[in-house]
Each structure stands twice: as structure tokens, then as C-alpha cells.
Amino acid sequence: MGAQFLVRFLEENIFGRYLNPWAIKIADLIIPFPFIRELFVGDYGIITMALTYAIAIILPIIGTFFLAFGILEDSGYLPRLAVMANKVFKIMGLNGKAVLPMVLGLGCDTMATLTARILETKKEKIIVTLLLALGVPCSAQLGVVLGMLAGLSLKAVALWAGIITGILFIVGYLAAKVIPGDESDFLLELPPIRIPQLSNILIKTLARVEWYLKEAVPLFILGTVILFLSHKLNLLNAMERITTPLVVDFLGLPPKAAESFIIGFLRRDYGAAGLFAMAKKGELDNVQILVSLVTITLFVPCIANLFMIIKERGFKTAMAIVAFIFPFAFLVGGVLNFILRAANIRL
């Protein structure tokens, strides 16, 4: 609740009422070229979009997660969680250490991809990176998804959670069979349970926030620049025209939903937020809501996460992951739509 309040305060008040309007006024005064001005303060501007997203929306959530993660880390609980999860992760060719980046992915997949370095073999790092990109929603996206599911039945919530969890296990199991390499031994020292020291937690949290500002924010800016150029070159409209038949005919969603999937590539939570707005207006029925949520949860990682995957795993591996996830997400969504409609399941 505290993180949500801070997000709302920063986005609506600090950025919405002050920083962004001031930036637009200053840009209108000192930047004579419309193209450059839009690059900084337009709909896809570095200030009005990238920094607003990275600082106002993500940073409070990530900071809260860093704080909670620091408490779990210093209390000695995380190693015990890794031990308890070891047998489960063995199914996917991993060991208990993989639970750490997976849990961290619920805060931010971009950062969690970097923490996959704790795993010892290349095979394990690739599998965890794949699973993070495929089906682990970041905290911002998860909040929007849960907000949409709140309006549906408990059956719909169970279906969404069951489908995503089941797919993670199935894909992880098959990936462990296909991807070459050895599995590492699970050796982990269990520290004693202790009461965390506030000073240590704050130092760790600040260090991780500093990492986020140095490593992740530049990726958000780069992604926004790419989106801005795509908009100017009408590539976004072309992508929307290409994906509309797939979204409408296969997923059974309204044509407008195609825009949410395109925007979701840059900002996963904003893609889900677009679907949320449609559902709020009554443009999606319950089946369409569930289908769209499953699809966008499994959709390609946000562009910041993609850049991090390229940085950590290499360009070829990143493209292979995207080439698998994109059609797979639509396939699962289309099959789910067919089953729900054919069986006339009420949600």
C-alpha cells in the first residue's frame, strides 16, 4: 500500500502536475525544432515517458521490494527458501538457488535477469532468463493484472495462476532437456536466523537503488527513443495492422487490444493497463479479460528486459528467447480462447 501511494503521489503530483508541465514549458522556450522537442517531452518523450516511468512508477515499487528483500536476506530466510524449493526446481533442470532470481523477478525482471549470475552454469542461467522473460510478471504488471482479476470470479484467478505456473514448469522441464550443458551441484551454507540490522538493510537498499539508476534507467531511455523513432517512421501503425488479425481472429479480442500488446513491449504494465481501461469501459467480456491477461503475462519481455538479456546472455540467445515467446504467448492465448468458448465456461 505504501508503494502504491508513493507511485500515485509521484506520477500524478510530482511528475504530472509539476515536473512534466515545467519540462514542456521549458522545451517550448529553448528548443526550436519540433522533432527534438517531441523527443524529450512528447508522447514518447525521454522526460515525459521514460523518466516518468522509471522514476515515478518503477522506482518506488522496486525500492520497496529491495527493502523487503534486504530484510529476508539479512534474516537468513532466503537460503532456507532455496533449500525448500530445491526439489521443485530440479524438475526444471535447476537447483534451489534459482528461486532467488525468480522471486526477485516479481519486483523487476530486468534486475532479476542480472541476478541470474548467482547460478553456476550457462545452462541454468539461460533457463532462468527464459522463465523470467516468459511468465514472471514484474510487480507493476502484477498489480494491474490482479486489479483486473479482482473483478472476475475465483475460478478465473485460479485459471490464470494455474496456467502461468503450469507453463513455467512445462517450459522449464523441456528447456532442461533441449538446452545442452550440465547441472550444478546444490551446495548452500545455512546462516543462523537473526534479527536484521536496520543500518545494513538501508545500505543494501541504497546500493541496489543506485544500481537501478545506473543500469536500468538508461535502458528505459534507450527503449523510449526506439519507440519514438518507430512512431515517427509509422512503424507502430504498421505493427498494429499486422497484429490486428491475430488479436481479433485468433485471440477473440477487440481490434483496439492490439495497441496494448505493442505498447506492452516497452512497458509491460502499461500494456496491461490498456487492457484494464478497456475492461473498465465494458469493451471486454470475462473470457476476453482472462485470455488477454494470460497472453500479455506470457508476452515478450519489456524492451528494458530485452536489452538486459542481450547484455547478459548475448544477442543470439536473446533473439532465440523472443522468437519462442512471441508465437508461444499468442498460441496459448488462442487455445485458451477456443477452449473457453467451446466449453462455454463462465468466469
Buried (B, 14 or more C-beta within 10 A) or exposed (E): EEBEEBBBBBBEEBBBEEBBEEBBEEBEEEBEEEEEBBBBBBEBBBBBBBBBBBBBBBBBBBBBBBBBBBBBBBBBBBBBBBBEBBEEBBEBBBBBBBBBBBBBBBBBBBBBBBBBEBBBBBBBBBBBBBBBBBBBBBBBBBBBBBBBBEEBEEEBBEBBEEBBEEBBBEBBBEBBEEBEBEBBEBEBEEBEEEEBEEEEBEEBBEEBBEEBEEBBBBBBBBBBBBBBEBBBEEBBEEBBEEBBEBBBEBBBBBEBBBBBBBBBBBBBBBBBBBBBEBBEEEBBEBBBBBBBBBBBBBBBBBBBBBBBBBBBBEEEBBEBBBEBBBEBBBEBBBEBBBEBEEEEBEB
